[in-house]
Amino acid sequence: MNPELVGILLVEDDPGDVVLIRESFQDHKVANELTVVSDGVQALAFLRREGEYATARRPGLVLLDLNLPRLNGIEVLEQIKGDPALATIPVVVLTTSDSEDDIVRSYTLHANAYITKPVDFERFRHVVHQIDEFFVGVVKLPSANGH
């Protein structure tokens, strides 16, 4: 993998949303590596390089759903931002929830952005493209080694 490309960790348990996000990246010729895990426990194991993820490359961006099995997205966000080794990784909450409580809690825990998933297929693809353009194309992210 090209070291200049940003690895993206998608934490999403809905297979349909995973397909939409993958297709959106492919449609926009996004060459960044997209790794998918389907629950909060897997997400933290990946980020901490534990077990089967011992050789995982640190992602430059996390796309995090809130409605996850085993450990929900708020709990995952809290652990990421509370861990000095992970806290600098930008986290974009990408969820169906438009609950004010979820929005406030996510930003209180230092989410970098909170985006409600559009129901419309084309709008959803457009949102994924904008996330990529902004966080991967515009924003300066920390290096993969965290320094």
C-alpha positions in Angstrom: 0.0 0.0 0.0 1.2 3.5 -0.8 2.2 5.1 2.5 0.8 8.5 1.3 -2.7 7.0 1.2 -4.8 7.3 4.3 -6.2 4.1 5.7 -9.8 4.4 6.7 -11.5 2.2 9.3 -15.2 1.8 8.8 -17.0 0.6 11.9 -20.4 -0.5 10.5 -22.6 -3.5 11.2 -25.2 -2.9 8.4 -24.0 -4.8 5.3 -26.0 -2.6 3.0 -24.3 0.5 4.3 -20.9 -1.1 4.0 -21.7 -1.9 0.3 -22.9 1.7 -0.3 -19.8 3.2 1.3 -17.4 0.9 -0.6 -19.2 1.7 -3.9 -19.1 5.4 -3.1 -15.3 5.3 -2.6 -14.8 3.2 -5.8 -17.1 5.5 -7.8 -15.0 8.5 -6.8 -11.7 6.6 -7.5 -10.7 6.7 -3.8 -7.6 4.7 -3.6 -7.3 4.7 0.2 -7.5 1.4 1.9 -10.9 0.8 3.5 -11.0 -1.7 6.3 -14.4 -2.7 7.7 -15.2 -4.1 11.2 -18.7 -4.8 12.3 -18.8 -4.1 16.0 -17.2 -1.9 18.7 -15.0 -4.7 20.2 -13.5 -5.4 16.8 -12.9 -1.7 16.2 -10.9 -1.3 19.4 -9.0 -4.5 18.8 -8.1 -3.1 15.3 -7.1 0.3 16.6 -5.0 -1.2 19.5 -3.5 -3.9 17.1 -4.6 -6.8 19.3 -5.2 -10.4 18.4 -5.9 -10.9 14.7 -5.2 -7.2 14.1 -1.7 -7.3 15.5 -0.2 -6.2 12.2 -2.9 -3.7 11.3 -1.9 -0.3 10.0 -3.1 2.6 12.1 -5.9 4.3 10.2 -5.8 8.0 9.4 -9.6 8.2 9.8 -12.4 6.3 11.5 -16.0 6.3 10.2 -18.0 5.2 13.2 -21.7 4.1 13.3 -23.3 4.6 16.7 -25.7 1.6 16.6 -23.2 -1.3 17.0 -23.4 -4.7 18.7 -21.2 -5.6 21.7 -19.9 -2.1 22.3 -21.9 0.9 20.9 -20.3 3.7 19.0 -20.5 6.2 21.9 -18.5 3.7 24.0 -16.0 3.2 21.2 -15.6 7.0 20.7 -15.1 7.5 24.4 -12.3 4.8 24.5 -10.6 6.2 21.4 -10.6 9.8 22.6 -9.6 8.7 26.1 -6.6 6.7 24.9 -3.5 9.0 24.3 -2.2 6.5 21.7 -5.5 6.8 19.7 -6.9 10.2 20.6 -5.3 12.0 17.6 -7.2 9.8 15.0 -10.0 11.8 13.6 -13.4 10.1 14.1 -16.4 10.9 11.9 -19.7 9.7 13.4 -21.8 8.4 10.4 -25.1 7.2 11.8 -28.8 7.0 11.2 -29.4 8.7 14.6 -30.4 12.4 14.6 -31.0 12.4 18.3 -29.8 15.6 19.9 -28.4 13.6 22.8 -26.3 11.5 20.5 -25.0 14.6 18.7 -24.1 16.4 21.9 -22.5 13.3 23.5 -20.4 12.7 20.3 -19.1 16.2 20.2 -18.5 16.2 24.0 -16.4 13.1 23.4 -14.4 15.0 20.7 -15.9 13.5 17.5 -14.5 15.5 14.6 -17.8 15.5 12.8 -21.3 14.1 13.2 -23.2 13.1 10.0 -26.6 11.6 9.8 -26.8 9.0 7.0 -29.1 10.2 4.3 -31.9 7.7 3.3 -31.6 8.6 -0.4 -29.0 6.5 -2.1 -27.5 9.3 -4.3 -27.3 11.7 -1.4 -25.6 9.0 0.7 -23.0 8.5 -2.0 -22.5 12.3 -2.2 -22.0 12.5 1.6 -19.3 9.8 1.5 -17.6 11.6 -1.3 -17.6 14.8 0.7 -16.1 13.0 3.8 -13.3 11.7 1.6 -12.7 15.0 -0.1 -12.5 16.9 3.2 -10.8 14.5 5.6 -8.5 12.8 3.1 -8.1 15.5 0.4 -8.1 18.7 2.4 -7.3 18.2 6.1 -3.8 17.5 7.3 -4.0 14.2 9.3 -1.5 12.8 11.8 1.0 10.3 10.3 0.2 6.6 10.5 2.6 6.2 13.4 0.7 8.8 15.4 3.4 11.4 15.6 
